[in-house]
């Protein structure tokens, strides 16, 4: 059948519509057949899509792993926090139930000040002061703040200079320390040391580490004051009272041995005294390689009247020169 040339010549719009219709039909057929037969040239496109899908899948898996990791860490942190909270509560509960001992103390109180002369042989070498300077609070407990100082006199300092300062906070009820400081300046030797005593948990937290301690452990200054509360009236010569003494990083047994009674004259007066010997391995108020003997007034105050310390060469005598602020009469002092 012959085409009419008038249609091709005079109706270009119809021709364009015909071409467009054919194109749409071809596109529709290709779309329907896409699943059964892939057009030429789609293979590389599909590979790119697959690679992107794999990458997206790996990224999604990585994100899931990351989220899972965060969730697991959060759960572990939550469990750790719960355990710590439970331990803290258990510790707090144990502190609430912990009952401090009560030690009868008629020996000393706030305001007491004792001044000693320190003699090295026949030489007056220095001065020592022991003072219950104030009430204070440590770990919520009322304490005595007790200071002990030893200083060499200028006339002796050229031989051996001493500037020592000890500070202890002693629980008013239990006569056990909560905090201890030691600041030593002896010749070229320097030492600064602090210790916090957790008497409820039996732990000493020091400037050099944390260490376990026995119940009611003492530093050497608090042990000295606790010894003043001991009742020696029914003791026989040789009887001992055993304490625990913490020094540096260890706890040691500190036995206080009763040696008897003696009358003694010092600058502060003449006293009837109780004589005791601390059997201490380390941590004394003086660097001692021998015996330490202490004379206490034979009364309720038990004032330290004299301390004799054997050292490598000779001995050191510390004698009471004056006392003020005692909490009652010193019956052991003879008129």
DRENLOPA-172060 format. One record per residue (C-alpha): residue in three letters; x, y, z. Coordinates in Angstrom, 3 decimals. Each point is the difference from the previous one (the first is absolute). Layout:
<node rest="ALA" east="X" north="Y" up="Z"/>
...
END
This chain:
<node rest="UNK" east="0.000" north="0.000" up="0.000"/>
<node rest="UNK" east="1.342" north="3.356" up="-0.992"/>
<node rest="UNK" east="0.496" north="2.684" up="2.569"/>
<node rest="UNK" east="-1.639" north="3.343" up="-0.619"/>
<node rest="UNK" east="2.779" north="2.548" up="-0.403"/>
<node rest="UNK" east="-2.274" north="2.685" up="1.326"/>
<node rest="UNK" east="0.066" north="-1.534" up="3.451"/>
<node rest="UNK" east="3.818" north="-0.019" up="0.185"/>
<node rest="UNK" east="0.226" north="3.464" up="-1.447"/>
<node rest="UNK" east="-2.816" north="1.885" up="1.643"/>
<node rest="UNK" east="-0.339" north="-1.747" up="3.426"/>
<node rest="UNK" east="3.425" north="0.021" up="1.777"/>
<node rest="UNK" east="-1.730" north="0.037" up="3.349"/>
<node rest="UNK" east="-1.687" north="-3.308" up="-0.712"/>
<node rest="UNK" east="3.335" north="-1.416" up="-1.041"/>
<node rest="UNK" east="1.627" north="1.128" up="3.287"/>
<node rest="UNK" east="-2.851" north="-1.480" up="2.003"/>
<node rest="UNK" east="0.438" north="-3.299" up="-1.796"/>
<node rest="UNK" east="3.716" north="-0.066" up="0.762"/>
<node rest="UNK" east="-0.707" north="0.855" up="3.646"/>
<node rest="UNK" east="-2.618" north="-2.741" up="0.248"/>
<node rest="UNK" east="2.383" north="-2.604" up="-1.422"/>
<node rest="UNK" east="2.703" north="1.110" up="2.476"/>
<node rest="UNK" east="-2.393" north="-0.325" up="2.953"/>
<node rest="UNK" east="-1.035" north="-3.483" up="-1.154"/>
<node rest="UNK" east="3.635" north="-1.057" up="-0.235"/>
<node rest="UNK" east="0.760" north="1.353" up="3.479"/>
<node rest="UNK" east="-3.055" north="-1.774" up="1.459"/>
<node rest="UNK" east="1.026" north="-3.328" up="-1.540"/>
<node rest="UNK" east="3.563" north="0.403" up="1.307"/>
<node rest="UNK" east="-1.333" north="0.709" up="3.459"/>
<node rest="UNK" east="-2.227" north="-3.104" up="-0.012"/>
<node rest="UNK" east="2.822" north="-2.228" up="-1.298"/>
<node rest="UNK" east="2.694" north="1.381" up="2.351"/>
<node rest="UNK" east="-0.364" north="-2.862" up="2.481"/>
<node rest="UNK" east="0.126" north="-2.689" up="-2.760"/>
<node rest="UNK" east="2.596" north="1.481" up="-2.302"/>
<node rest="UNK" east="2.497" north="2.703" up="0.892"/>
<node rest="UNK" east="0.787" north="2.539" up="-2.648"/>
<node rest="UNK" east="3.496" north="0.053" up="-1.358"/>
<node rest="UNK" east="2.398" north="2.080" up="2.111"/>
<node rest="UNK" east="-1.770" north="-0.454" up="3.414"/>
<node rest="UNK" east="2.486" north="-2.508" up="1.386"/>
<node rest="UNK" east="2.568" north="2.594" up="1.199"/>
<node rest="UNK" east="-2.822" north="2.149" up="1.375"/>
<node rest="UNK" east="-1.337" north="-2.941" up="2.061"/>
<node rest="UNK" east="3.496" north="-0.710" up="1.331"/>
<node rest="UNK" east="0.293" north="3.587" up="1.203"/>
<node rest="UNK" east="-3.403" north="-0.200" up="1.661"/>
<node rest="UNK" east="0.939" north="-3.316" up="1.659"/>
<node rest="UNK" east="3.306" north="1.433" up="1.260"/>
<node rest="UNK" east="-1.777" north="3.012" up="1.450"/>
<node rest="UNK" east="-2.586" north="-2.266" up="1.596"/>
<node rest="UNK" east="2.784" north="-2.112" up="1.564"/>
<node rest="UNK" east="1.775" north="3.120" up="1.232"/>
<node rest="UNK" east="-3.238" north="1.351" up="1.433"/>
<node rest="UNK" east="-0.632" north="-3.375" up="1.643"/>
<node rest="UNK" east="3.504" north="-0.073" up="1.535"/>
<node rest="UNK" east="-0.384" north="3.576" up="1.203"/>
<node rest="UNK" east="-3.371" north="-0.863" up="1.512"/>
<node rest="UNK" east="1.536" north="-3.059" up="1.693"/>
<node rest="UNK" east="2.869" north="2.131" up="1.310"/>
<node rest="UNK" east="-2.475" north="2.545" up="1.347"/>
<node rest="UNK" east="-1.959" north="-2.805" up="1.629"/>
<node rest="UNK" east="3.188" north="-1.415" up="1.563"/>
<node rest="UNK" east="0.931" north="3.471" up="1.230"/>
<node rest="UNK" east="-3.448" north="0.528" up="1.502"/>
<node rest="UNK" east="0.147" north="-3.459" up="1.547"/>
<node rest="UNK" east="3.476" north="0.791" up="1.403"/>
<node rest="UNK" east="-1.234" north="3.253" up="1.499"/>
<node rest="UNK" east="-3.004" north="-1.801" up="1.447"/>
<node rest="UNK" east="2.183" north="-2.742" up="1.495"/>
<node rest="UNK" east="2.413" north="2.598" up="1.472"/>
<node rest="UNK" east="-2.907" north="1.990" up="1.396"/>
<node rest="UNK" east="-1.420" north="-3.172" up="1.537"/>
<node rest="UNK" east="3.424" north="-0.914" up="1.471"/>
<node rest="UNK" east="0.463" north="3.531" up="1.364"/>
<node rest="UNK" east="-3.495" north="-0.141" up="1.466"/>
<node rest="UNK" east="0.749" north="-3.336" up="1.681"/>
<node rest="UNK" east="3.328" north="1.345" up="1.303"/>
<node rest="UNK" east="-1.720" north="3.108" up="1.353"/>
<node rest="UNK" east="-2.647" north="-2.189" up="1.619"/>
<node rest="UNK" east="2.686" north="-2.175" up="1.640"/>
<node rest="UNK" east="1.905" north="3.065" up="1.212"/>
<node rest="UNK" east="-3.213" north="1.493" up="1.352"/>
<node rest="UNK" east="-0.792" north="-3.265" up="1.768"/>
<node rest="UNK" east="3.508" north="-0.145" up="1.487"/>
<node rest="UNK" east="-0.214" north="3.653" up="1.053"/>
<node rest="UNK" east="-3.346" north="-0.657" up="1.654"/>
<node rest="UNK" east="1.371" north="-3.113" up="1.699"/>
<node rest="UNK" east="3.020" north="1.992" up="1.193"/>
<node rest="UNK" east="-2.237" north="2.844" up="1.203"/>
<node rest="UNK" east="-2.242" north="-2.488" up="1.780"/>
<node rest="UNK" east="3.023" north="-1.622" up="1.654"/>
<node rest="UNK" east="1.187" north="3.422" up="1.159"/>
<node rest="UNK" east="-3.426" north="0.678" up="1.453"/>
<node rest="UNK" east="0.127" north="-3.253" up="1.931"/>
<node rest="UNK" east="3.651" north="0.412" up="1.048"/>
<node rest="UNK" east="0.178" north="0.941" up="3.669"/>
<node rest="UNK" east="3.179" north="1.645" up="1.271"/>
<node rest="UNK" east="1.415" north="-1.162" up="3.291"/>
<node rest="UNK" east="-0.205" north="2.386" up="2.948"/>
<node rest="UNK" east="3.222" north="0.555" up="1.919"/>
<node rest="UNK" east="-0.159" north="1.720" up="3.359"/>
<node rest="UNK" east="2.303" north="3.007" up="-0.136"/>
<node rest="UNK" east="0.779" north="1.967" up="3.139"/>
<node rest="UNK" east="3.576" north="0.692" up="-1.048"/>
<node rest="UNK" east="-0.092" north="2.863" up="-2.507"/>
<node rest="UNK" east="-2.235" north="2.511" up="-1.732"/>
<node rest="UNK" east="0.022" north="3.083" up="-2.197"/>
<node rest="UNK" east="2.288" north="2.705" up="1.355"/>
<node rest="UNK" east="2.682" north="-2.259" up="1.450"/>
<node rest="UNK" east="3.515" north="1.177" up="-0.867"/>
<node rest="UNK" east="3.162" north="-1.791" up="1.099"/>
<node rest="UNK" east="3.473" north="1.477" up="-0.503"/>
<node rest="UNK" east="3.131" north="-2.148" up="0.225"/>
<node rest="UNK" east="3.712" north="0.591" up="0.055"/>
<node rest="UNK" east="1.929" north="-2.336" up="-2.310"/>
<node rest="UNK" east="3.451" north="-0.951" up="1.308"/>
<node rest="UNK" east="2.670" north="-1.894" up="-1.881"/>
<node rest="UNK" east="2.293" north="-1.216" up="2.719"/>
<node rest="UNK" east="0.954" north="3.103" up="1.996"/>
<node rest="UNK" east="-0.916" north="2.326" up="-2.863"/>
<node rest="UNK" east="-3.374" north="1.734" up="-0.267"/>
<node rest="UNK" east="-0.693" north="-0.672" up="-3.669"/>
<node rest="UNK" east="-3.561" north="1.114" up="-0.585"/>
<node rest="UNK" east="-3.606" north="0.434" up="1.042"/>
<node rest="UNK" east="-3.115" north="-2.116" up="-0.554"/>
<node rest="UNK" east="-3.629" north="1.081" up="0.305"/>
<node rest="UNK" east="-3.052" north="-2.297" up="0.151"/>
<node rest="UNK" east="-3.325" north="1.785" up="-0.254"/>
<node rest="UNK" east="-3.671" north="-0.960" up="-0.257"/>
<node rest="UNK" east="-0.780" north="3.148" up="-1.942"/>
<node rest="UNK" east="-3.686" north="-0.330" up="-0.961"/>
<node rest="UNK" east="-3.013" north="-2.112" up="-0.796"/>
<node rest="UNK" east="-0.290" north="-0.781" up="-3.695"/>
<node rest="UNK" east="-2.103" north="-2.165" up="-2.307"/>
<node rest="UNK" east="1.308" north="-2.768" up="-2.264"/>
<node rest="UNK" east="-2.301" north="-2.317" up="-1.980"/>
<node rest="UNK" east="-2.927" north="1.333" up="1.987"/>
<node rest="UNK" east="1.579" north="-0.958" up="3.327"/>
<node rest="UNK" east="0.954" north="2.379" up="2.822"/>
<node rest="UNK" east="3.747" north="-0.127" up="0.574"/>
<node rest="UNK" east="2.750" north="1.433" up="2.136"/>
<node rest="UNK" east="2.529" north="1.873" up="-2.120"/>
<node rest="UNK" east="3.387" north="-0.839" up="1.539"/>
<node rest="UNK" east="3.310" north="1.545" up="-1.037"/>
<node rest="UNK" east="3.498" north="-1.080" up="0.907"/>
<node rest="UNK" east="3.038" north="2.109" up="-0.890"/>
<node rest="UNK" east="3.702" north="-0.559" up="0.576"/>
<node rest="UNK" east="2.528" north="2.744" up="-0.755"/>
<node rest="UNK" east="3.718" north="0.145" up="0.592"/>
<node rest="UNK" east="1.344" north="3.084" up="1.779"/>
<node rest="UNK" east="2.110" north="2.399" up="-2.102"/>
<node rest="UNK" east="3.014" north="-0.874" up="2.152"/>
<node rest="UNK" east="-0.367" north="-3.675" up="-1.002"/>
<node rest="UNK" east="-1.281" north="0.407" up="-3.574"/>
<node rest="UNK" east="3.529" north="0.392" up="-1.385"/>
<node rest="UNK" east="0.634" north="-3.568" up="1.183"/>
<node rest="UNK" east="-3.337" north="-1.480" up="-1.029"/>
<node rest="UNK" east="-3.038" north="2.054" up="-0.963"/>
<node rest="UNK" east="-3.448" north="-1.411" up="0.791"/>
<node rest="UNK" east="-3.382" north="1.464" up="-0.959"/>
<node rest="UNK" east="-2.638" north="-2.741" up="0.274"/>
<node rest="UNK" east="-3.754" north="0.452" up="0.025"/>
<node rest="UNK" east="-2.557" north="-2.756" up="0.629"/>
<node rest="UNK" east="-3.759" north="0.472" up="-0.187"/>
<node rest="UNK" east="-2.689" north="-2.541" up="0.867"/>
<node rest="UNK" east="-3.788" north="0.130" up="0.232"/>
<node rest="UNK" east="-1.252" north="-2.394" up="2.683"/>
<node rest="UNK" east="-3.622" north="-1.096" up="0.274"/>
<node rest="UNK" east="-1.456" north="1.356" up="3.256"/>
<node rest="UNK" east="-1.938" north="-3.218" up="0.758"/>
<node rest="UNK" east="2.340" north="-2.748" up="-1.198"/>
<node rest="UNK" east="3.376" north="1.771" up="0.541"/>
<node rest="UNK" east="1.070" north="-1.307" up="-3.427"/>
<node rest="UNK" east="1.404" north="2.170" up="-2.795"/>
<node rest="UNK" east="-1.811" north="1.047" up="-3.168"/>
<node rest="UNK" east="2.815" north="2.039" up="-1.530"/>
<node rest="UNK" east="3.746" north="0.245" up="0.547"/>
<node rest="UNK" east="2.673" north="2.327" up="-1.403"/>
<node rest="UNK" east="3.753" north="-0.203" up="0.371"/>
<node rest="UNK" east="2.327" north="2.775" up="-1.160"/>
<node rest="UNK" east="3.626" north="-0.747" up="0.807"/>
<node rest="UNK" east="3.023" north="2.243" up="-0.496"/>
<node rest="UNK" east="3.055" north="-1.575" up="1.601"/>
<node rest="UNK" east="3.392" north="1.018" up="-1.394"/>
<node rest="UNK" east="-0.251" north="-0.663" up="-3.736"/>
<node rest="UNK" east="-2.856" north="-2.484" up="0.482"/>
<node rest="UNK" east="-3.474" north="1.121" up="-1.106"/>
<node rest="UNK" east="-3.227" north="-1.993" up="0.215"/>
<node rest="UNK" east="-3.630" north="1.028" up="-0.446"/>
<node rest="UNK" east="-2.589" north="-2.685" up="0.589"/>
<node rest="UNK" east="-3.775" north="-0.059" up="0.478"/>
<node rest="UNK" east="-2.426" north="-2.802" up="0.817"/>
<node rest="UNK" east="-3.793" north="-0.155" up="0.121"/>
<node rest="UNK" east="-1.178" north="-2.823" up="2.266"/>
<node rest="UNK" east="-3.381" north="-1.491" up="-0.873"/>
<node rest="UNK" east="-0.625" north="-1.711" up="3.314"/>
<node rest="UNK" east="-3.352" north="-1.442" up="-1.159"/>
<node rest="UNK" east="1.465" north="-1.715" up="-3.082"/>
<node rest="UNK" east="3.507" north="-0.649" up="1.447"/>
<node rest="UNK" east="1.867" north="1.824" up="-2.756"/>
<node rest="UNK" east="2.773" north="2.605" up="0.049"/>
<node rest="UNK" east="0.111" north="2.320" up="-3.022"/>
<node rest="UNK" east="3.421" north="1.628" up="0.065"/>
<node rest="UNK" east="2.053" north="2.308" up="-2.184"/>
<node rest="UNK" east="1.915" north="-3.132" up="-1.046"/>
<node rest="UNK" east="-2.885" north="-2.420" up="-0.661"/>
<node rest="UNK" east="-2.989" north="-1.777" up="1.535"/>
<node rest="UNK" east="0.552" north="-2.767" up="2.555"/>
<node rest="UNK" east="-2.110" north="-2.310" up="2.180"/>
<node rest="UNK" east="0.106" north="0.581" up="3.748"/>
<node rest="UNK" east="-1.136" north="-1.855" up="3.114"/>
<node rest="UNK" east="-2.920" north="1.388" up="2.030"/>
<node rest="UNK" east="0.709" north="3.254" up="1.856"/>
<node rest="UNK" east="3.477" north="0.408" up="-1.420"/>
<node rest="UNK" east="2.127" north="2.865" up="1.378"/>
<node rest="UNK" east="2.639" north="2.357" up="-1.202"/>
<node rest="UNK" east="2.808" north="0.469" up="2.485"/>
<node rest="UNK" east="-1.374" north="3.271" up="1.438"/>
<node rest="UNK" east="-3.533" north="-1.324" up="0.492"/>
<node rest="UNK" east="1.476" north="-3.144" up="1.600"/>
<node rest="UNK" east="1.798" north="2.235" up="2.496"/>
<node rest="UNK" east="-3.265" north="1.718" up="0.972"/>
<node rest="UNK" east="-1.933" north="-3.266" up="0.099"/>
<node rest="UNK" east="2.613" north="-1.386" up="2.414"/>
<node rest="UNK" east="-0.935" north="2.825" up="2.369"/>
<node rest="UNK" east="-3.557" north="-1.408" up="0.258"/>
<node rest="UNK" east="1.154" north="-3.486" up="1.063"/>
<node rest="UNK" east="-0.779" north="-1.005" up="3.582"/>
<node rest="UNK" east="3.276" north="-1.179" up="1.547"/>
<node rest="UNK" east="-1.303" north="-0.262" up="3.572"/>
<node rest="UNK" east="-0.368" north="-3.793" up="-0.015"/>
<node rest="UNK" east="2.948" north="-0.824" up="-2.208"/>
<node rest="UNK" east="2.985" north="-2.035" up="1.107"/>
<node rest="UNK" east="3.545" north="0.649" up="-1.165"/>
<node rest="UNK" east="0.409" north="-1.525" up="-3.440"/>
<node rest="UNK" east="-3.676" north="0.211" up="-0.986"/>
<node rest="UNK" east="-0.633" north="1.299" up="-3.504"/>
<node rest="UNK" east="-2.725" north="1.707" up="-1.971"/>
<node rest="UNK" east="0.293" north="-0.632" up="-3.758"/>
<node rest="UNK" east="-0.977" north="2.626" up="-2.585"/>
<node rest="UNK" east="0.381" north="0.227" up="-3.778"/>
<node rest="UNK" east="2.266" north="2.667" up="-1.458"/>
<node rest="UNK" east="0.062" north="1.033" up="-3.680"/>
<node rest="UNK" east="3.273" north="1.313" up="-1.399"/>
<node rest="UNK" east="0.871" north="0.739" up="-3.661"/>
<node rest="UNK" east="-1.823" north="-2.880" up="-1.698"/>
<node rest="UNK" east="-0.495" north="-2.665" up="2.681"/>
<node rest="UNK" east="-1.679" north="-0.654" up="3.302"/>
<node rest="UNK" east="2.081" north="-1.192" up="2.946"/>
<node rest="UNK" east="-0.823" north="-1.284" up="3.433"/>
<node rest="UNK" east="0.771" north="2.577" up="2.654"/>
<node rest="UNK" east="0.107" north="-1.420" up="3.499"/>
<node rest="UNK" east="0.013" north="2.331" up="3.017"/>
<node rest="UNK" east="1.823" north="-1.776" up="2.810"/>
<node rest="UNK" east="-0.518" north="0.981" up="3.655"/>
<node rest="UNK" east="3.369" north="0.290" up="1.798"/>
<node rest="UNK" east="-1.137" north="1.270" up="3.416"/>
<node rest="UNK" east="-0.101" north="3.294" up="1.898"/>
<node rest="UNK" east="2.629" north="2.600" up="0.853"/>
<node rest="UNK" east="0.330" north="3.491" up="1.492"/>
<node rest="UNK" east="1.558" north="2.425" up="-2.452"/>
<node rest="UNK" east="1.050" north="3.650" up="0.104"/>
<node rest="UNK" east="-0.029" north="2.195" up="-3.104"/>
<node rest="UNK" east="-0.281" north="3.755" up="-0.650"/>
<node rest="UNK" east="-3.827" north="-0.160" up="0.248"/>
<node rest="UNK" east="0.214" north="-1.491" up="3.523"/>
<node rest="UNK" east="0.373" north="-3.284" up="1.849"/>
<node rest="UNK" east="-2.412" north="-2.735" up="-1.015"/>
<node rest="UNK" east="-1.039" north="-3.485" up="0.977"/>
<node rest="UNK" east="0.130" north="-1.756" up="-3.343"/>
<node rest="UNK" east="-1.029" north="-3.124" up="-1.867"/>
<node rest="UNK" east="2.866" north="-1.374" up="-2.101"/>
<node rest="UNK" east="-0.842" north="-1.630" up="-3.352"/>
<node rest="UNK" east="1.963" north="-1.198" up="-2.999"/>
<node rest="UNK" east="-1.459" north="0.075" up="-3.524"/>
<node rest="UNK" east="1.308" north="-3.047" up="-1.856"/>
<node rest="UNK" east="-0.087" north="1.528" up="-3.457"/>
<node rest="UNK" east="1.756" north="-1.312" up="-3.100"/>
<node rest="UNK" east="-0.280" north="3.124" up="-2.137"/>
<node rest="UNK" east="-1.643" north="3.381" up="-0.169"/>
<node rest="UNK" east="1.104" north="1.578" up="3.265"/>
<node rest="UNK" east="-0.012" north="3.687" up="0.725"/>
<node rest="UNK" east="3.793" north="-0.197" up="-0.041"/>
<node rest="UNK" east="2.259" north="-2.092" up="-2.214"/>
<node rest="UNK" east="0.771" north="-2.650" up="2.572"/>
<node rest="UNK" east="2.117" north="-3.118" up="-0.184"/>
<node rest="UNK" east="-0.506" north="-0.874" up="3.670"/>
<node rest="UNK" east="-2.454" north="0.298" up="2.897"/>
<node rest="UNK" east="-2.584" north="2.688" up="0.529"/>
<node rest="UNK" east="-1.134" north="0.482" up="3.619"/>
<node rest="UNK" east="-2.816" north="2.369" up="1.005"/>
<node rest="UNK" east="-0.863" north="1.338" up="3.459"/>
<node rest="UNK" east="-3.673" north="1.024" up="0.413"/>
<node rest="UNK" east="-1.435" north="1.816" up="3.003"/>
<node rest="UNK" east="-1.676" north="-2.556" up="2.272"/>
<node rest="UNK" east="-3.524" north="1.458" up="-0.149"/>
<node rest="UNK" east="-2.927" north="0.356" up="-2.394"/>
<node rest="UNK" east="1.836" north="2.554" up="-2.194"/>
<node rest="UNK" east="3.047" north="-2.240" up="-0.641"/>
<node rest="UNK" east="2.060" north="2.957" up="-1.152"/>
<node rest="UNK" east="3.187" north="-1.055" up="-1.828"/>
<node rest="UNK" east="2.641" north="1.156" up="2.473"/>
<node rest="UNK" east="3.048" north="-1.462" up="-1.693"/>
<node rest="UNK" east="0.889" north="-1.940" up="-3.161"/>
<node rest="UNK" east="3.397" north="-1.660" up="-0.321"/>
<node rest="UNK" east="1.022" north="-1.222" up="-3.435"/>
<node rest="UNK" east="3.137" north="-2.002" up="-0.735"/>
<node rest="UNK" east="1.571" north="0.960" up="-3.319"/>
<node rest="UNK" east="3.066" north="-1.199" up="-1.867"/>
<node rest="UNK" east="2.323" north="2.241" up="1.999"/>
<node rest="UNK" east="-1.229" north="0.792" up="3.514"/>
<node rest="UNK" east="-3.594" north="0.793" up="0.914"/>
<node rest="UNK" east="-2.590" north="2.760" up="-0.230"/>
<node rest="UNK" east="-1.896" north="1.124" up="3.104"/>
<node rest="UNK" east="-3.211" north="1.935" up="-0.457"/>
<node rest="UNK" east="-1.183" north="1.474" up="3.318"/>
<node rest="UNK" east="-3.175" north="1.915" up="0.854"/>
<node rest="UNK" east="0.745" north="3.651" up="0.657"/>
<node rest="UNK" east="-3.490" north="1.469" up="0.276"/>
<node rest="UNK" east="-3.636" north="-0.947" up="-0.557"/>
<node rest="UNK" east="-3.229" north="1.996" up="-0.363"/>
<node rest="UNK" east="-3.641" north="-0.654" up="-0.863"/>
<node rest="UNK" east="-0.273" north="-3.462" up="1.574"/>
<node rest="UNK" east="-3.571" north="-1.183" up="0.574"/>
<node rest="UNK" east="0.360" north="-0.727" up="3.742"/>
<node rest="UNK" east="2.387" north="-0.152" up="2.954"/>
<node rest="UNK" east="3.368" north="-1.698" up="-0.451"/>
<node rest="UNK" east="-0.053" north="-2.065" up="3.187"/>
<node rest="UNK" east="3.290" north="-1.671" up="-0.811"/>
<node rest="UNK" east="1.907" north="3.236" up="0.385"/>
<node rest="UNK" east="1.435" north="0.307" up="3.482"/>
<node rest="UNK" east="-0.340" north="3.319" up="1.788"/>
END
